[in-house]
């Protein structure tokens, strides 16, 4: 697990809301504080789509940020600067499996449910933490370190300057 702070809050928030770089992440939860609190549980509502539509779209357990982002952008346009936001993202299943595969493991071999990126905006700064959601206790932290390195590289690639905290 690593802790980071965005060097430029405005740039980071613009990338989060206006660009597509986070679009493939899945939303576990979102709390957005403006005039009131908007809370989103990112779990897919299985009754919303027909089974055929769900199979065609290959829906994950959680909704991708690309579907939630326009709603958040609309709320932000209608209000003053938010006083806070907590966004918890996870990698889609195929990305999780790719990290495991690169390290010679499979989902069945390792007790990992998912890789997590927490984004916390406190009204002034954006703080981020990485984490791993384990199904069971393990002392092996190699995949956690691999995810931390991947996220660090992701920010460098997208020219988002982060400071370790």
C-alpha positions as MATLAB code, in Angstrom:
seq = 'XXXXXXXXXXXXXXXXXXXXXXXXXXXXXXXXXXXXXXXXXXXXXXXXXXXXXXXXXXXXXXXXXXXXXXXXXXXXXXXXXXXXXXXXXXXXXXXXXXXXXXXXXXXXXXXXXXXXXXXXXXXXXXXXXXXXXXXXXXXXXXXXXXXXXXXXXXXXXXXXXXXXX';
ca = [
       0.000    0.000    0.000;
       1.261    3.441   -0.879;
      -0.058    6.894   -0.087;
       0.158    9.683   -2.628;
      -0.922   13.287   -2.897;
      -1.582   14.988   -6.226;
       0.895   17.781   -6.861;
      -1.779   19.787   -8.720;
      -5.335   19.244   -7.464;
      -7.017   21.037  -10.369;
      -5.110   19.048  -13.002;
      -5.850   15.759  -11.261;
      -9.572   16.504  -10.885;
      -9.785   17.606  -14.531;
      -8.157   14.343  -15.622;
     -10.528   12.365  -13.403;
     -13.698   14.116  -14.588;
     -12.930   15.269  -18.145;
     -10.507   12.727  -19.614;
     -10.818    9.016  -20.260;
      -7.732    7.812  -18.367;
      -9.735    6.393  -15.432;
     -12.653    5.125  -17.540;
     -11.760    1.430  -17.303;
     -11.619    1.413  -13.509;
     -14.708    0.095  -11.748;
     -16.487    2.135   -9.070;
     -16.922    0.397   -5.731;
     -18.336    3.517   -4.083;
     -18.511    7.282   -4.378;
     -19.437    9.974   -1.862;
     -19.559   13.508   -3.252;
     -20.218   16.406   -0.878;
     -21.684   19.557   -2.378;
     -24.885   21.231   -1.133;
     -25.842   17.717   -0.048;
     -24.089   14.351   -0.123;
     -24.409   12.200   -3.214;
     -23.616    8.555   -2.555;
     -23.185    5.865   -5.175;
     -22.891    2.155   -4.584;
     -21.102    0.962   -7.705;
     -22.540   -2.563   -7.641;
     -24.397   -3.333  -10.863;
     -28.161   -3.554  -10.433;
     -28.704   -6.989  -11.965;
     -32.395   -6.310  -12.589;
     -31.693   -3.248  -14.720;
     -30.745   -5.086  -17.926;
     -32.035   -8.197  -19.558;
     -29.809  -11.272  -19.351;
     -29.143  -10.993  -23.093;
     -27.982   -7.364  -22.774;
     -25.758   -8.237  -19.821;
     -24.131  -11.091  -21.764;
     -23.556   -8.920  -24.831;
     -21.965   -6.127  -22.791;
     -19.933   -8.503  -20.605;
     -20.853   -6.584  -17.467;
     -18.552   -6.711  -14.454;
     -19.812   -6.834  -10.872;
     -19.308   -3.056  -10.605;
     -20.023   -0.167  -12.971;
     -17.127    1.367  -14.904;
     -16.150    4.958  -14.064;
     -17.014    5.944  -17.645;
     -20.733    5.460  -16.824;
     -20.675    7.326  -13.490;
     -18.402   10.167  -14.604;
     -21.052   12.128  -16.605;
     -23.375   12.157  -13.588;
     -20.567   13.439  -11.357;
     -19.634   16.072  -13.956;
     -23.249   17.279  -14.069;
     -23.451   17.547  -10.281;
     -20.167   19.457  -10.182;
     -21.309   21.876  -12.917;
     -24.457   22.681  -10.939;
     -22.726   23.449   -7.657;
     -19.900   25.344   -6.088;
     -16.589   23.620   -5.477;
     -17.255   20.342   -3.657;
     -16.282   20.206   -0.006;
     -15.217   16.606   -0.324;
     -15.212   13.457   -2.370;
     -14.274    9.875   -1.673;
     -14.041    7.594   -4.676;
     -13.068    3.951   -4.353;
     -12.061    2.290   -7.606;
     -10.993   -1.234   -8.442;
      -9.457   -2.838  -11.491;
     -11.734   -4.800  -13.809;
     -11.452   -8.577  -13.632;
      -9.364   -8.876  -16.808;
      -6.775   -6.373  -15.503;
      -6.630   -8.185  -12.151;
      -6.090  -11.487  -13.937;
      -3.357   -9.901  -16.091;
      -1.413   -8.759  -13.000;
      -1.728  -12.250  -11.523;
      -0.667  -13.855  -14.820;
       2.416  -11.604  -15.070;
       3.471  -12.895  -11.672;
       2.888  -16.536  -12.539;
      -0.305  -16.884  -10.537;
      -3.969  -17.398  -11.230;
      -7.086  -16.189   -9.449;
      -7.527  -19.670   -7.980;
      -3.925  -19.726   -6.660;
      -4.060  -16.382   -4.884;
      -6.485  -15.012   -2.293;
      -6.972  -11.668   -4.081;
     -10.434  -10.341   -4.741;
      -9.262   -7.070   -6.299;
      -6.842   -4.166   -6.456;
      -8.135   -0.904   -4.976;
      -7.419    2.787   -5.603;
      -8.909    5.197   -3.050;
      -9.176    8.841   -4.095;
      -9.974   11.345   -1.358;
     -10.561   15.041   -2.051;
     -10.769   17.044    1.183;
     -11.773   20.331   -0.422;
      -8.169   21.363   -1.061;
      -5.997   18.339   -1.813;
      -6.346   14.983   -3.519;
      -4.914   12.066   -1.563;
      -4.701    8.564   -2.956;
      -4.011    5.195   -1.421;
      -3.629    1.829   -3.050;
      -4.723   -1.418   -1.537;
      -5.510   -5.036   -2.153;
      -8.777   -6.710   -1.252;
      -7.854  -10.183   -0.020;
     -10.252  -13.115    0.339;
      -8.083  -14.528    3.124;
      -5.050  -13.604    5.176;
      -1.647  -13.834    3.505;
       1.876  -12.716    4.320;
       2.807  -12.499    0.630;
       2.870   -8.823   -0.381;
       4.441   -9.285   -3.836;
       1.233   -8.560   -5.741;
       0.562   -5.530   -3.566;
       3.992   -4.167   -4.497;
       3.336   -4.966   -8.163;
       0.062   -3.036   -8.079;
       1.754   -0.078   -6.360;
       4.381   -0.016   -9.122;
       1.686   -0.289  -11.798;
      -0.280    2.652  -10.349;
       2.879    4.752  -10.046;
       3.655    4.012  -13.710;
       0.034    4.791  -14.669;
       0.341    8.281  -13.167;
       3.717    8.896  -14.842;
       2.380    7.758  -18.213;
      -0.567   10.137  -17.865;
       1.637   13.002  -16.656;
       0.008   13.252  -13.246;
       2.640   14.256  -10.716;
       2.243   12.470   -7.406;
       4.125   12.957   -4.160;
       4.569    9.980   -1.826;
       3.246   10.549    1.674;
];
